[in-house]
Amino acid sequence: MIIRKNIFNNFKWLNEQHKSFIISADYDGLICASFLSHHLNWNLVGYYNMEKIWISQEGLEQKNNLIWVDLDIVPKSGKTLGGHIVSIDNQLPLGLKSSCNPNILNNISSDSFNKKYPLSTLSFLMWLFNIATPSSYAAKFLVLHSDSTWLKYQKYTANFNNWIDLLAGYDWSVLFRNIDSVDFEKKIDQEFYPMMIQMAASSGFSKLKSKHLHIKSREYQFNPDWDEDVILNLFDIFAQYLFWSPPQLPGIVRKIQGKKYSVAIKDVKKKGLNNFIKENKIFSYAITSPKVMKYTIFEKIK
């Protein structure tokens, strides 16, 4: 079992108000931003899509105190709320010792990929702070749409149930009631996905398909240079159905370009994870399958 009290003791910044944070440039990051802004009064100061950082003046001024949300970054100055597998052969970079990541908390590494944390970063935050979801289907969809949680609930039932047992002391039944059904999938297909499409908040599909109607999971990745209207519309939808007050959009003053690469896990193992990270000067990474690690480097970030 993962204990809330231990998490708050080990990551004291989770108890602090008015922290500056950067999110992943996708739907998952945006709904986390809405949660953190409303419940902790944190300030959204930028975005990161594993290739580029968009950052505000406040973000630059707070660069050594930033929280990276739905992300796992290597530098020791960065604190993260992540959800990817980041350990290989039980090695973990020193910089990720400050990452509040369910996979790290439960000692999940690349060789146990089938036990990977299957919920979203948002779900973890809701459990951690014991924030209930409103019972309406629309509210549940907005939460379960993050990281395709509703589809993972259908597809990886045994692992899902194991994690729900680990994250005890929360009424998961409200969130998951009646979602493994034809009726819920019809609402997804006929009401909720069309709403996302109409808002231009759908940019592609994942490989997952639903059990009953074989609906493909929709995803949304945005570009802050031209998608601010979509971001604002999503924040308004979160406010309407989840009652979370919208964050203030960051005034971007700088864009930092990086390069993204993929590497076979077996090649990383040959050198050792820590040696591979040091040799390649990796800024962030994620183990996206049992065989592949994706990582990003920046020439220099000042």
C-alpha positions in Angstrom: 0.0 0.0 0.0 1.2 3.5 -0.8 0.7 5.9 2.2 -0.3 9.5 1.6 1.4 10.6 4.8 4.8 9.2 3.6 4.4 11.0 0.3 3.8 14.4 2.0 6.7 13.8 4.3 9.1 12.9 1.5 7.8 15.6 -0.9 7.1 18.6 1.3 6.6 20.9 -1.7 3.3 19.1 -2.3 2.0 20.9 0.9 3.1 24.3 -0.4 0.9 27.0 -2.0 1.8 29.2 -5.0 4.4 27.0 -6.5 5.4 27.7 -10.2 4.9 24.7 -12.5 5.3 23.6 -16.1 3.0 21.0 -17.7 3.2 18.5 -20.6 1.7 20.2 -23.7 -1.3 17.9 -24.0 -4.8 17.3 -22.5 -3.3 15.5 -19.5 -1.1 18.5 -18.6 -4.0 20.9 -19.0 -6.4 19.1 -16.7 -3.6 18.8 -14.1 -3.0 22.5 -14.4 -6.7 23.2 -13.7 -6.6 20.9 -10.6 -3.3 22.4 -9.2 -4.4 26.0 -9.8 -7.7 25.5 -8.1 -6.7 23.3 -5.2 -3.2 24.5 -4.4 -3.1 28.0 -6.0 -0.1 27.0 -8.1 1.0 29.2 -11.0 1.2 27.8 -14.5 4.4 29.2 -16.0 5.1 27.1 -19.1 4.7 24.0 -21.3 7.0 21.2 -22.4 6.4 18.7 -25.3 9.6 16.7 -25.0 11.1 18.8 -27.8 10.5 22.4 -26.8 10.0 24.4 -23.6 7.7 27.5 -23.7 8.3 29.5 -20.5 7.2 32.8 -18.9 9.2 35.4 -17.1 8.1 34.0 -13.8 9.2 30.6 -14.9 12.7 31.9 -15.8 12.9 33.7 -12.4 11.9 30.5 -10.6 13.9 28.1 -12.8 15.5 26.3 -9.9 12.2 25.9 -8.0 9.9 24.7 -10.8 7.6 21.7 -10.5 7.3 19.7 -13.8 3.9 18.1 -14.0 3.1 14.9 -16.0 6.8 14.9 -16.8 10.0 13.3 -15.5 13.1 15.5 -15.9 16.6 14.6 -14.9 18.3 17.8 -13.5 18.5 17.8 -9.7 17.0 21.3 -9.5 13.8 20.0 -11.0 11.0 18.5 -8.9 8.4 16.4 -10.8 5.0 14.8 -10.7 5.4 12.1 -13.2 3.9 8.8 -14.2 6.3 7.1 -16.6 8.6 4.2 -15.9 12.0 5.7 -15.4 14.0 2.9 -13.8 16.2 0.3 -15.6 17.8 -2.6 -13.7 16.7 -0.8 -10.5 18.9 2.2 -11.4 17.4 5.7 -10.9 19.2 9.0 -11.6 19.8 11.2 -8.6 17.7 13.9 -10.1 14.6 11.7 -10.1 14.9 11.0 -6.4 12.8 14.1 -6.1 10.1 12.8 -8.5 6.8 12.0 -7.0 6.0 9.2 -9.4 3.8 6.1 -8.6 6.1 3.8 -10.5 9.1 4.9 -8.4 7.0 4.7 -5.2 6.1 1.1 -6.0 9.6 0.2 -7.4 8.4 -0.6 -10.9 11.2 -0.7 -13.5 11.4 -1.5 -17.2 11.5 -5.3 -16.6 8.0 -5.2 -15.0 6.3 -3.1 -17.6 3.0 -5.1 -17.2 2.8 -3.7 -13.6 3.2 -0.1 -14.8 0.9 2.6 -13.1 -2.2 2.6 -15.4 -4.0 5.7 -14.2 -3.3 9.3 -15.0 -1.2 11.9 -13.2 -4.6 13.6 -12.5 -6.0 10.4 -10.9 -3.0 10.2 -8.6 -3.4 13.9 -7.6 -7.1 13.3 -6.9 -6.3 10.3 -4.7 -3.4 12.1 -3.0 -5.5 15.1 -2.0 -8.7 13.0 -1.6 -10.7 15.1 -4.1 -13.9 13.5 -5.2 -15.1 13.6 -8.8 -18.6 15.0 -9.4 -20.9 12.1 -10.3 -22.1 13.4 -13.7 -21.0 11.5 -16.7 -19.5 14.6 -18.2 -17.3 15.2 -15.2 -16.2 11.5 -15.1 -15.4 11.6 -18.8 -13.1 14.7 -18.4 -11.2 12.9 -15.6 -11.1 9.5 -17.3 -10.2 11.0 -20.7 -6.8 11.9 -19.2 -4.3 9.4 -20.4 -7.1 7.2 -21.7 -7.8 6.0 -18.2 -11.3 4.6 -19.0 -9.8 2.4 -21.7 -7.0 1.2 -19.6 -9.6 0.3 -17.0 -11.2 -2.0 -19.5 -8.0 -3.4 -21.0 -5.7 -3.9 -18.0 -8.3 -4.8 -15.4 -6.1 -7.0 -13.1 -3.2 -4.4 -13.0 -5.8 -1.6 -12.5 -7.3 -3.4 -9.5 -3.9 -4.0 -8.0 -3.2 -0.2 -8.2 -6.6 0.7 -6.8 -5.8 -1.5 -3.8 -2.4 0.2 -3.5 -4.0 3.6 -3.6 -6.5 2.9 -0.8 -8.6 5.3 1.2 -10.4 6.8 -1.8 -13.9 6.1 -3.2 -12.8 4.9 -6.7 -16.2 3.3 -7.1 -17.8 6.6 -8.0 -15.3 7.3 -10.7 -15.4 3.9 -12.3 -19.0 2.9 -11.8 -20.7 1.8 -15.1 -17.9 2.9 -17.4 -17.2 -0.7 -18.6 -20.5 -0.7 -20.5 -22.0 -0.1 -23.9 -24.0 2.9 -22.5 -20.9 4.7 -21.4 -19.1 4.1 -24.7 -22.1 5.4 -26.6 -21.9 8.6 -24.6 -18.1 8.8 -25.4 -18.8 8.2 -29.1 -21.9 10.4 -29.5 -21.5 13.2 -27.0 -18.0 13.6 -25.4 -15.7 12.9 -28.3 -17.8 15.1 -30.6 -17.5 17.9 -28.0 -13.7 17.5 -28.1 -13.6 17.5 -31.9 -15.8 20.6 -32.0 -13.4 22.4 -29.7 -10.4 21.3 -31.9 -9.2 19.4 -28.8 -8.4 16.2 -30.6 -5.2 15.8 -32.5 -4.8 12.0 -33.0 -5.5 8.6 -31.8 -3.7 6.1 -29.5 -3.5 2.4 -30.2 -6.2 1.5 -27.6 -9.7 0.5 -28.6 -12.7 0.1 -26.4 -14.1 -3.3 -25.5 -17.7 -2.9 -26.6 -17.9 -0.5 -29.5 -14.2 -0.6 -30.5 -13.8 3.1 -30.2 -10.3 4.4 -30.7 -8.9 6.5 -27.9 -8.5 10.2 -28.9 -5.6 12.3 -27.7 -4.8 16.0 -27.7 -1.4 17.6 -28.0 -1.2 21.3 -28.5 1.2 24.0 -29.7 1.1 27.0 -27.4 2.1 29.3 -30.3 -1.4 29.0 -31.9 -3.7 26.9 -29.7 -4.4 29.3 -26.8 -8.1 29.4 -27.7 -8.4 25.7 -27.4 -6.5 25.8 -24.1 -8.9 28.4 -22.7 -12.0 26.5 -23.9 -10.7 23.3 -22.1 -10.1 25.3 -18.9 -13.7 26.6 -19.2 -15.1 23.1 -19.7 -13.2 21.9 -16.6 -14.6 24.8 -14.7 -18.2 24.0 -15.9 -18.2 20.3 -15.0 -15.5 19.9 -12.4 -15.9 23.3 -10.7 -12.2 24.0 -10.9 -11.4 27.7 -11.4 -9.2 28.2 -14.6 -5.5 28.9 -14.3 -4.0 32.2 -15.6 -2.3 31.5 -19.0 1.4 32.1 -18.8 2.8 34.9 -20.9 5.5 33.1 -22.9 8.7 35.1 -23.3 11.1 32.4 -24.3 11.1 29.1 -26.3 14.0 26.6 -25.9 14.4 24.0 -28.6 15.6 20.5 -27.9 16.1 17.3 -29.7 14.1 14.0 -29.1 15.6 10.6 -29.6 14.6 6.9 -29.2 16.9 4.1 -28.1 16.5 0.4 -27.4 16.4 -0.5 -23.7 19.0 -3.3 -24.4 21.5 -0.6 -25.6 20.9 1.5 -22.4 21.4 -1.6 -20.3 24.8 -2.3 -21.9 26.1 1.1 -20.6 24.0 1.4 -17.5 21.2 3.9 -17.2 23.2 6.5 -15.2 26.2 6.3 -17.5 23.9 6.6 -20.6 22.2 9.7 -19.1 25.4 11.4 -18.2 27.1 10.6 -21.5 24.2 11.9 -23.6 23.4 14.9 -21.2 19.7 13.8 -21.1 17.2 16.4 -19.8 14.1 14.2 -19.7 13.1 10.7 -20.7 10.4 8.0 -20.4 10.4 4.3 -21.0 7.5 4.0 -23.3 7.5 0.2 -23.9 9.4 -2.8 -22.6 11.9 -2.2 -25.4 12.1 1.5 -26.0 13.3 4.6 -24.1 12.6 8.1 -25.5 14.7 11.0 -24.3 15.4 14.7 -24.9 18.5 16.7 -24.9 19.2 20.5 -24.9 22.4 22.0 -26.0 22.4 24.4 -23.1 19.6 25.8 -20.9 20.4 29.0 -19.1 
